[in-house]
Amino acid sequence: MIEATRRAAVLGKPIAHSLSPVIHTAGYAAAGLTGWSYTRIECAAAELPDLVAGLGPEWAGLSVTMPGKEAALAVAAQASPVAAAVGAANTLVRRPDGSWYADNTDVAGMVRVLIAAGVSAGAVVTVLGAGGTARAALAAAAQLACFSVTVVARRSGAIDELRPVADALGVALTPAGWADAPRHLSAADLAVSTVPKGVADPLAAEVAWRPGAVFFDALYDPWPTPLAASAVAAGLRVVSGLDLLLAQAVGQFEQFTGVPAPVEAMRQALTAAR
């Protein structure tokens, strides 16, 4: 048994729905980390700097969800190259000197689940939406050697805000309007939906999925989404936001604790909670 008195939490607003405590707590139990605890903390972006500054030395790490990912990057003394390029951090790790290190395990998690689904280098990529998860999708595409990405958004200004991220990652970004979404999804080897619940539902009846393609939907409640269901019906390999939730938590667990994550125990706990 590994004895310790350490704390971690997920920060966000709203946060009551978060399944992160289920995943991490199961990991602690399976790894024998008897002194560890993981909680939820309701925290808006503007509140994050003061909250983090007030945490005691027993705090080992923080998971950060919306809307605090940019604020998390700003409070860190150092950041991973991917977090810096994306401009957002979902992970804060306490360093021995008391400072915080920022990372973005959404990217590594997305890469992991997409490789498992069969995405290969040079895939034709279409991303629906231009928010925070789209940034992670661009970074994942870059790590998968997919250096040309079409981004489909309802607002052209949102795509313009992604351009500095794409430039930092070495990704050629092609903008597209929402009316062209079915055409670009139909042409994709990898289609990624990062839009809120319900937004992409009407597209389900309009997409002619490419055989052998992979569809990743960042949502997991409700599941399947109509777009995911249409992809399954067409024989595609489909990845959900629940798969990403587990994969990014594994990266956080290992950075917080310094021990290998008991992935299967964490997966089983997440499945049972759903």
N, C-alpha and C positions, 0 to 999 in steps of 0.2 A: 504494500500500500504506500502511496505517495502522500505524505502529510503536507498541508499548506493551508494558509489562511489568506486567500486571494479572492478578489471580487471582479466581476465583469458585468456589463449590462448592454442593452440595446437602447439607443436614444432616437426619438422621433416624435412626430405629432401629426395624426393620432398614433398611438402605439399599443393600445389594448389588444389589438388583433394579432400582434406579432407572434409568430411561431418560433422565433429564435431561442427563447428560453427553453422550449421543449428540446430543441436540437442540442444545444450546448450542455444542458443539465444531464441529458442522457449520455453525452460524451464524457462528462466528468465521472459519472457513475461507472461507466464501462472501463475507463482508464485508471480508476482507483484514486482519483483526485478528491479525497474526502473533505478537504477544507475549502473547496471552491464553491462559489455561488454565482448565479447569473440571473439578473432581474430586468424588468422593463422600467424605463424612466421617460415620462412625458416631457419633451423638450423641443421648443421651437428653435429655429436657426439663430435668432437673436439672443436666445438664452444660453446657447451652447458654450460660448467662451467662458462665461462666469461659472457655469456648472463644472466644466472641466478643470478650471483653475482651482476650484474648491475641493477636489477629490484628494483623499488621503493616499499614503503610500501603499495601502493594501489593494489599490485598484490596478489591475494588470492590463486591462484592455476594454475598449468600447467598440461595439458595432453601431454604425450610424446609418439610419435610413432617412427617408424624406421627412422634412425638407432641409436637413442639416449637413448634407455631404460637402457642399462648398465651404461652409463654416468650419467643418472638421479639418479640411485641408489647411485653412488659414491659421488654426491654433497650433499646428504641428511645427516643431523645430526643424524637422527633416521629413521629406516625402519620397516615396518610391518614384522612379521615372514614369511609371504608368499612371500613377495618381496625379503627378504634376502635368503630364500631357493631357489627361482627360479633364483636369481642373476640378476633380471631386474625389473625396475619400469616403469609403464606407467602413474603414477600419482605423482605429487609433490604438497604438501599442505603447505601453509605458516602458521607457528606457531606464537603465539603472541610475542615471543621473536625475531622474524625475521628469524629464522632458517627454514629449509625445512624438511618435513616429507615425506618419500617415501612409496608408496603402489603399489600394482599390482591389479587393478580392473578387468583386463582381466580374472583372475582366478575366482573371485566371480561371474563375469558376465557369464562365461562359465558354472559354476555350476548351476546358475539360469536357463539358457536356456536348459540345459541338463535334469534337474529335470522336467522342464515343458514338455519336450519331452518324458518323461517316463523312463529315465535311472534309474536303481535301483542299490542298493549296490551289490558289487560282480560281476558286469558285466564283461564279457570278452572284453578287450579293445585293439584295434589296432590303432596305430598312424602312419600316413604317413608323413615322414619328421622329421628332428631333429634340427630345428632352434628354434628361440625365441618363436613362438607360440606353438611348441611342448613342451617347458618347461611349459607353462601355462596349456597345456593339461595334463601333468603329475601331476601337482598340483591339477587340477580339479578332476582327477581320484582319487587321494589320499583323497580328501575331500568327494568324493562319495563312499569311502570305497572299491574302486577297486584297490587293491594293487599289481596287476600283469598286466603289460602293455607290449605289443609287439610293438617295434618301427621299422618301415621299412624305410630304407634310401638308397639313391644311393651311399653314401660314408660311409664306416664303421667307419672312424675317427670321423664323425659327431656324431654317436651314442656314441662313447667313451666320447665325450665332454658332453653328457647328463648324464653320470653315476653319477657324483657328485651331480647333482640336484636330480636324482632319490633316491640316498642314503639319502640325507637330508630330503626327503619327506617320506621315508620309503616305497618306491615303488620298487618292483622287476622288473627290466627291462630285457626283452628278445630281443636281436637284430635279425634282419632279413634283407636279401638282397632284392633288388628291384624285382628280378625275382620271389620271393615268395609272392609278394604283393597280387595277386588275392586270393591265398589260405588263407592268414591271414585275409583279408577283409571278405571273405566268412564265416569265423568261428566266426566273432566278433558280440557281442551284441551291442557294440558301436564302430563305425569306425570314426576316425577323420582325415581329410586331412588338412595338414598345408603347403602343397607344393605350389610353384608359379603357376600362370596361365599356363595351357597347359600341365604341367608335368604329371598329373594323367589321362589325357584324354584317352590314349590308354587302360587304365584298365577297362573302362566302359563296354566293350564287353566281359570281361574275368571274372567278378565277379558274383558269384551265391549268392546273398544276403540271409542272414539268416532271416526267417520270424520273424517279431516283433522287428528287430534290429533298431537302430537309427544311422543316418549318419549326421555328422557335417562337413561342408566344410567351412573353414575360408575365402574363397573367396566370393565376392558378385558382382563382375563385371568382365566378363559377368556372367549372371545368367539365367537359371541354368547351371552349368558346366555339361559336359557329364556324369561325375560320379554321380552328384546329380540327373540328369534326370533319370539315370538307377536305382537309389535307389527309386525315386518316382514311377517309373513304376513297381517296385517290391513290392510296398505297404509300404515302410519304412517311418518312421517319419524323416523328413529332416530339419536340422537347418542350416541357412546360416551365413556368416560373418556379414551380416547386422543385424541379431538378436543379435550377440555378440557386434557389434558396439553400439547398443542402450543400452544393458545391462551394459556394462562397463562404458558408459557415465553417466548412472543413478547413479552409485556408486561415480563417480567423482563429479557430480553435488552436491550431498548431502554432500560430504566432503568439497568442496569449500565453499558452501553457508550456511551449517548448517540447511537447511530446507528440508522437504520431496520433492522429485522430482515429478513433474507433468508428470508421465510416459506417459499417453495417448497423451498429447499435444506434447511431444517430439517424440513419435512414429509417429504421424500424420505428423509432419513436415519432418521427415526422409523419410516417404513413398512418400510425395509430391515431395521431392527433387530428389528421384529416378525415 
